Amino acid sequence: MQLEPETNIKNAVQNADGTAFIGHPKGLGFIVFTEAWERFSFYGMQALLVLYMATHLFLPEHSGNVAGFGAFQSFLESIFGPMSTQALASQTFGIYVGLVYFSPVIGGYLGDRFIGQHAAVMIGAMLMAIGHFLMAFEVSFLVALLFLIAGSGFLKGNLAAQVGQLYEASDQRRDAGYTIYNFSINVGAAIAPLVCGTLGELYGWHYGFGIAGIGMLVGLAIYVAGSRHLPKSKITSETIAARKLKKEDFAPIFVILIMLAITSLYWTAQAQVWNVYPLWIKDEVNRLIFGFEVPVTWFQSLDFMFVLAAAPLVLWFWRRQNKLGNEPQDSIKIAIGCLIFGLAFMMLVIGEMTSSDAGIHMFWPFIFHCICGTGFLYIGPVAMSFISRVAPASVNSMMIGSYYLAIFIGGFGSGWLGQLYETMAPQWFWLIHGGIVSSGAVLIVLLKPFMDKMARAE
């Protein structure tokens, strides 16, 4: 099975600078730093979003400033029924996250078939920069979300696909390349809440959103500077004809869709960390340290910091397993990650059960994020590498874009579940999420023989 489009382009890039960036092609370095700044802007805005909506923008005294808000609220309540401010904010966030991670499927298709991955990334970065700056104004809030959704669609799948195109199909550095790529995501995401979140939460929402826009422009500048080191696919009638699906391509696509459905259970739980979780931190956790109240957004930074801390250890552990001949297959790694993440939610349950009059001790969300970081490493980069390897060449970017379909489903799921937060005890709310993500491991064990037979890739 051919796994990558434009082999001649890859060979040119590979031979020119095959080990120029920590043992990887030079182009990976530019992609990594582009992605780090893009994630800085994205997660900087996202760290503020639910807090901004639930405690400021959607309150009656401010919501009238938002163009189209009345029609938007009426539309949502016609589907979900009357909602409190918190429920409306959670549902809006769920829809936004869902669409942000659905749009890369469309953007990936356009990159594969019409404009090429390079042009798609450029368009996406510019749209996202506009969206971030529009977030600084209350009146353009809903329009800003639309720009961010469209920009993410063009950028995410096509940028991730370019990582795979830097390597030959047989190059064993591919998994490490995607792990470095995901490492850059978490660097940007870890710094973002500390900078954008602190400015927005303590000094003014619009300062936080404005800094996020500047970060996106920096990412775009880095991408442009490294253009000559990146694979560029020229779309012609011949390449489109060569990329038609073959009969044998449908089985691996079906396997990818099964894996996406399973990983959406993980993303349903993970998306809640961006959704209701900040409100829970604000209301339930004692955030005082020697008289200083820790900003809510800093806790989201912990989520990514622990990924960075755990990554070298997890990579070392996998290399050791590989040398011993017992490194798990990708699907088993993902199952392990689901169990680890389910365990993390038990820390929130225990925190609720041991709460005092002063609130929940910060130890529990701290250990929660510590465990989450390891769980992500067994799921996020592994699933992306799995799709890159299994997906047919004709729809490689689109299928890598489909990785985000799992987050699309998870985003909508977290939005729907977020409405339950005000109606049940928090420990039950978090226990439900732990059960959802843990069920992914059970499904993988049950379906693995079938998936292995269909994919013939592991």
C-alpha angles and dihedrals in degrees: 000000000000108000106185135047124226098028091176091058092049092050091053092051094042096050093045099054108357097154103021097116114053090312094319135093114289090240090067090065093056092045091049095052092042090053093045092057093041090053090046089059095041099046092038089061093039093053088062101036105089093037090049093050098040099043103031126001100046095045111112093248092057108026092079089067091065114092110238095005095130093054091043093052092045090051094051093045091050086062104033102024127238112340136195119235091263093048092048091050092049093047092047090050091049092052092046094050091044093053093042088059097039095053094067088070089062093039091050091052091051090048092050098045112024122012106017129241096274096055091043092056091050092051092046094051093051093048091049092050090053090048094052093051091047088056088068089073123065094212093059097044098115092041089051091055090053091052091049092049093050093044093049089051093058096040112039107057095035094050091048091048090056089062090062092044090062090070137061113248090251095046108122091203090077096093090047089048091055091045090054088047091052089045088059090051090057094045090057092040093050094052096042100072090047092054108026094028095050093047092047098042099042106026107024137314094242094057089059093049092046093054089050089057092051089052090055091053090052090052091051091050091053092050092051091048091054098042096115091058094052129088112256119195115206109211113221135156088260094054091046090052090048090053097059114128117257126211092254091054095071097070096059090044089054091051090051090052091052091051090048091053090052096046089050086073088061092047092050088062095039093050089057088064086065094039122039096002095079089052090049090050090049095049105031112027125082101231099177119121114176090332095313116115110218111229114249093235092061090071090063088054088058089060091064097035091061090051088056092047094047098043098081091047094048092047090049090049092051092048090051091049089049092053089050090048096241105098107141121246117254094261092053091049089055091049090051089050091053091053092047091051091048088054089053092060090054086066089062090048091051090046090056092047092051096043119136133200088273090058135251115330114248089235091082100056087040093057089040091061092043091059093040091059093059092044092054093053090057092051117025106051092029093056091047092050090047091055093045090053099043101037117101116250093242093065102020098129092042092051092047085050086052087064084080091056087081089057089045090058092041092051093054090044092052091049092053093045090046089068088064093059094088093046103053140043110276093237090060091046091056094040089058090054092049089052093049095054094041091055087066090070091053092051093050092052091050096045101035097096090052094046093048091052093049098044101038084194108107 
